[in-house]
Amino acid sequence: MISLAGRGWLVKHVDWVRQRAYVEPSDAKGRSRWLGGGQGMHFDLCQAMQTVLTDESAPSWLSTRGQAKLDELRASLDWVRKGSTTAVHDAEKHLWWTFAGRRLNAVLAANLGADRSAEDCDDYAVCLTRRANAQGLHDRAAELARRAPSDFQLRYAEEALEAQKFMDCVPPRLRRRVLERRQLAKPEIEWAGDAPIVDVHIAS
């Protein structure tokens, strides 16, 4: 018995050669024996967070502790500007703060090139090499906005896809299509190509 889509299923046969499982619905309670992976934050949510950081006001319902934390975040990220992204350089690291969400940042990290990308990211920023600068990032992002989906490197998405349940059952020819549908949001990529980028150097 397995649990899938909120109900139990009785496994009747597994064709290991063709990587297919044959099941039928069951009223018995199935069990899930795999661990799921967390999803990154969405583009719109991260953009909203940037807006909150750049807005001088605060909601009237915010508690005293919440207001203090918001003030602390705004002070520590005082280089954040509404409507702009920022390449922040200090003695230890170089980050392109996009506030664009994990999906777009993963695409950027994989496609900016070894001369600009340190090939790591999170929901808010892309890790850069020491040589990366705002103009070079803007030029590369503009080039990405013109690319066809088949021309993108999606290696970070591929790693995430491997961790998803049942991916061994998906034919290899379909995996690329799954990745493109999940990772390549054309409006977000075009946004990155148009977004202003400011260089900020923080003295140690």
Salt bridges, closest charged atoms under 4 A:
ASP15 OD2 - ARG18 NH1 3.05
ASP44 OD2 - HIS42 ND1 3.92
GLU72 OE2 - LYS69 NZ 3.52
ASP90 OD2 - LYS93 NZ 3.80
ASP115 OD2 - ARG116 NH1 2.92
ASP115 OD2 - ARG140 NH2 3.98
GLU119 OE2 - ARG155 NH2 2.90
ASP123 OD1 - ARG102 NE 3.69
GLU143 OE2 - ARG147 NE 3.04
GLU162 OE2 - ARG175 NH1 2.68
ASP168 OD1 - ARG175 NH2 3.82
GLU180 OE2 - ARG176 NE 2.92
GLU188 OE2 - ARG103 NH2 2.66
ASP199 OD1 - HIS89 NE2 2.95
